[in-house]
Amino acid sequence: MTDPSAGLDWTRAAPEGAQGTGPWIEVAFGPGDLVHLRETSDPENVVTTTRKKWDAFVLGVQAGEFDHFAELDEQ
């Protein structure tokens, strides 16, 4: 079976000025309208979703729908 995430151009999402290897989240946009996500600490474990679902997630983040998760980390 062929790895659908092989040969993708991964973009790392890390805080500005972050040093070291993370772990950070990486995102890659693949063929067939697929979006792939992984953590730098476990790059073999790739989660794949559709572009439509990814776009809905990004809109939710921008609208603040997930802010309560960040607030939990700050406590």
Phi and psi in degrees as a GROMACS rama.xvg file:
@    title "Ramachandran Plot"
@    xaxis  label "Phi"
@    yaxis  label "Psi"
@TYPE xy
-83.1867  137.937  THR-2
-76.6085  114.774  ASP-3
-68.2127  -14.3101  PRO-4
-98.1623  -0.0174264  SER-5
-68.7355  137.505  ALA-6
77.4579  13.112  GLY-7
-84.6446  157.811  LEU-8
-96.1651  102.247  ASP-9
-84.5741  138.042  TRP-10
-112.986  125.338  THR-11
-87.9691  132.444  ARG-12
-104.158  100.528  ALA-13
-131.909  151.549  ALA-14
-58.6888  148.411  PRO-15
-57.0441  131.817  GLU-16
78.3247  7.4523  GLY-17
-65.8631  140.635  ALA-18
-110.853  156.677  GLN-19
85.2534  -169.305  GLY-20
-95.2339  -1.47443  THR-21
101.696  -140.445  GLY-22
-81.2448  138.653  PRO-23
-120.049  163.413  TRP-24
-91.6458  139.703  ILE-25
-121.658  143.507  GLU-26
-125.827  140.585  VAL-27
-139.154  136.673  ALA-28
-98.5434  119.807  PHE-29
-107.485  -177.573  GLY-30
-70.5132  163.459  PRO-31
70.617  25.9039  GLY-32
64.442  30.2314  ASP-33
-103.806  147.007  LEU-34
-121.187  132.262  VAL-35
-116.086  139.447  HIS-36
-129.477  146.571  LEU-37
-156.21  163.961  ARG-38
-100.786  144.391  GLU-39
-64.5273  -24.6201  THR-40
-77.4423  -14.5414  SER-41
-147.009  66.067  ASP-42
-66.0139  -14.5673  PRO-43
-78.0975  -19.284  GLU-44
-93.7546  98.1572  ASN-45
-110.419  131.093  VAL-46
-102.151  133.249  VAL-47
-119.821  136.764  THR-48
-138.832  -179.714  THR-49
-92.8015  159.978  THR-50
-62.3553  -37.3506  ARG-51
-62.2479  -44.7828  LYS-52
-68.0067  -38.8621  LYS-53
-61.8199  -46.0002  TRP-54
-60.879  -40.1925  ASP-55
-64.2218  -39.9606  ALA-56
-62.8659  -46.6563  PHE-57
-61.346  -42.8669  VAL-58
-61.841  -38.2907  LEU-59
-64.2468  -41.8972  GLY-60
-62.1439  -46.6737  VAL-61
-63.3326  -29.9153  GLN-62
-84.6438  -3.03547  ALA-63
84.721  13.3886  GLY-64
-65.9244  -16.1746  GLU-65
-116.849  10.2853  PHE-66
-59.7363  -30.8806  ASP-67
-63.3868  -25.499  HIS-68
-68.257  -40.6938  PHE-69
-67.9697  -35.3841  ALA-70
-64.0755  -35.5316  GLU-71
-64.0525  -37.2718  LEU-72
-68.0495  -28.9928  ASP-73
-79.2632  -14.8551  GLU-74
